[in-house]
Amino acid sequence: MKLYLVRHGEATTEAEDARRPLSRNGRSEIEKLARHLARVAAIPDSFTIRHSGKLRAAQTAEILASYLRPAGPPEVATGLTPNDPPQEALDLIEDASTDLMLVGHLPHLAKLASLLIAGDPGRLALSLSGGGTVCMEVHAGNWTLNWMVVPALIAA
């Protein structure tokens, strides 16, 4: 199974909009990421997308879905908000019958990656800029990091 962890794109400030939707730049960086992932065929067709339910994550998931064609529409899942314990996402991952993309936030995604790879949510430092994406894969119960991409590294 492959697991894709995606940090939402840049959001507006609370002063601009309390719901914190993606900013114009955030939409642009996620569209750039989605086009790149589709172009290099980095993600198979038979995957599902789950997001935290926060507007910026939902918008990120929708943009990715429009380019990558997952098995179904993105869905809200519990345990993916910024300060949720990463252990809450483990059931979601273990119950997945297809490759899974989780769209969420820091510090949650960094802690989740650390928990999976190092067995300790505080042991491994992983930071993702807006739109940062990692691909992880499990073999015999052990998770490895396959690749990582951030929009700033993608040619327009």
N, C-alpha and C positions, 0 to 999 in steps of 0.2 A: 504494500500500500504506500502511496505517496501522499504527503501532507504538504500543502502550500499555506504558508503564513503570510498574510498581506496586511501591512499597516495602511490605514486609510490615507487618502490624500490630504493635502493642506486644507485646513478648515478656516472659516471666518472666526473672528474673535467673538466672545460672548457679548461685547459691547455692540458689535455690528448686528448680531442675530443670536439670541439666546439658544436657538436650536442647533447652532454651529454646523451649518451645511458646508459642503466643499466650497472653497474660494474659486475664483476663476482660474488661478494658477493650479489649484488642487485638481480641478477637473482636467486641465490640460496635462498634468503629469500622469494622471491615471489613464487617460486616453493614450498617451505615449507608451506607457507600460503595457496596456492591453494590446495595442497594435504590435508591439515588439514580441510579446508572448505568442500572439497568433501567427506572426510572420515566421518565427523560428520553431513553431509547433512544439513549444516547451511543455504544453499541458494537453493530455488526451481528452477526447470527447466525453468519456464516461466518468466525469467527476461531478461533485456537488459543491455548492457554495453555501456557507453559513456565515452570518454576520451578527454583530452585537445588538443590533436594533437601533443604535444611535444613528442619527440622520447621516452623518459623514461616512460612517461605515456602510450603511445601506446604499448610499449613492455610489460609493466606490464599488460595491458588489454588483450593482446594476450595470455600471459601465463595463466592468470586466465581463459580465455575462453577455453583454451585447456583442462583444468581440470573440469570446472564447467558446460560446455555445455549450454550456454545461448540460447535464442530463435533465435539469428542471430549473425553475426560477430560484434565485437566491432566497434563503429563508432565515428568519431570526432564530438564534439559539441562545440558551442561557449559558452563563459562565464565560462570556467573552468581553465583558466591559473592562475598562482600564484597570480597576483595582480588584477584580475578581481573583480569588486564589487560582493558580494555574491547574490545580488538581481537579477543579470543577469541569474543565474541558476534556479531561481524560476519558470520561464515559462517552462523550460525543465522538471522540476519535476511535475508541475501541468498538463502538457500535456501527461505525461507517462500513458500508458494503462496497463502496467505490472509493477512488481517490477523493480527497477532501481538501477544499480551500476554505480557510478561516480568515475572515476579514475583521480586523479589530484594531487594537490600540496598544500603545506602550503605557505602563510597563508590562502589562499582561502578556503580550506576545513574546517579549524577551524572556520572561520568567518561564513561559510554557516551553519555549525552545530549550532553555537551560535544563528544565526538568526532564525533558525527553532525552536529550543528548548526554547530560552529565548526572542525571538522577537527583539534582538539587536545583531548585529554582533560583537560588542566589549564587550559584557557583560559576556560571559561565556568563561573560558579558557579551550581549548581542544587542546592537542598537540598529534600528531601522529608521531611515528618514521617511518622509511622506511617500507612500507608494512603494516602499521597500518590500521586497518579496524574497522569501526563502523557500526552497524545496527540500523536504526531508523525506527519507524513506526508511521503512522498518524491515529488517531481516532478522528472523529468529529472535524477535523481541528487542533487538538493539537498533536504535535510531542513528542515522548518519545524516549529515548535511551534504546534499548533492550540489546545490548551487544557490547563489544569492545575486539579486540584481536590484539596482535602484534607478529611478528615472534619470538622474543626472548623468549616468554612464551610458545611456542609450542615445545613439545618434538620431537626430530628428528625421 
